[in-house]
Amino acid sequence: MPSSVLRVGSRPGDPEIVCASVAMRDLCAAAARVAAGDAKVFISGESGVGKEVVAQLIHQQSRRRNAPLVTINCAGVPDTLLASELFGHLRGSFTDAYRDKPGWLEQANRGTIFLDEVGEMSLSMQSLLLRFLENGEIQRVGSERLAPKVDVRVIAATNRKLVDRIAANEFREDLFYRLNVIHIPIPPLRERREDIPLLFDYFLRTFSTAHGVERPRLSDGAASQLSASDWPGNVRQVRNVAERLILRVKNGIITIEDLPREVLSPYAPKAEPAADLDPRPICEQLFARMVRRGESFWTVVYEPFMSRDLTRDELRALVKQALSQTRGGYKAVARLFNVPADHKRLITFLRKHECHLPDHELRAATAEVGSAPTIRRAESA
């Protein structure tokens, strides 16, 4: 089957879509058709499949290509700031508001706004977004007057099943139907395995050039293993593994022994099932990795959180579970999470992302010691 590399944009360094599968070729064709109009687009798919790249593809092929594409990570901005960032604010409307500031919607005028992880928006923010989608009105925080209407195309994306969140009263049904005018689902990598070798070769070439090293060659066994892996992190995981191997392999050949444990799924121990098959809540899975297996918080929790694979609610639940087991105190939590020297950095990180429990919740967490199962570290042999 022929392969293709579709550049998103005309400048060097712009993202590219690499594909060989019929599914992705059909998706690119659908994106090109969608780009011709101004209808709202809803992109769904697992974390790491390339939702933002597809949004860029639609924007770059549209009549709005010369105007801004503004991307918002709805999961990465605290709810207290999201309204200000989205709609703008007036000077003095809150602490540190030293000047009038237009919001992202105004900055995207005549262009496109991409609402990534829209499923993480609070209900109050969903109401504000719905009002804008219905009448185009923008009211800056602290202002009593409406700002001029803007001409913005809205593309939204999520890795959540919004139908389930609607049933749980966590997402507004009317907002869902406003956003879901044209739906573009992106299949996970395990459902289009013919793309895996092409993607891996593309990233090997990219990072070999970036790091100034000779591109290594895959052994037949390593190539077969890579194609057989389920890649739960999808394209993002392929990219990370390719860069890691570029920096580690020294003899110019990548063998099975060089591959990280995470892609050796057929040979991995069965005591810890893969995350996408593990029936336990994600918080319990991550907690067990740190407490039982001694992995670091910065690897197990920080990295997926910053990659938007872990939500603020899930991080808060993880912190609360740790505080319950340690009977409170972030120094003890830092020891439990295998970062004893970083307890101040841990607190700063949690506060920045509004995952630091207030005093009253901290006291409540310490009172719930017996309410959650205790996971003890495995004794060394």
Secondary structure, DSSP 8 states (H G I E B T S, - for coil): ---EEEESSSSTT--EEEE-SHHHHHHHHHHHHHHTS---EEEE--TTS-HHHHHHHHHHTSTTTTS-EEEEETTTS-HHHHHHHHHEE-TTSSTT--S-EE-HHHHTTTSEEEEETGGG--HHHHHHHHHHHHH--B--BT-SS-B-----EEEEEESS-HHHHHHTTSS-HHHHHHH-SEEEE---GGG-TTHHHHHHHHHHHHHHHHHT----EE-HHHHHHHHHS--TTHHHHHHHHHHHHHHH--SSEE-GGGS-GGG-GGGS-TTS--TTT--S-HHHHHHHHHHTT---HIIIIIHHHHTTSS-HHHHHHHHHHHHHHHTS-HHHHHHHTT-GGGHHHHHHHHHHTT-S--HHHHHHHHTTGGGS---------
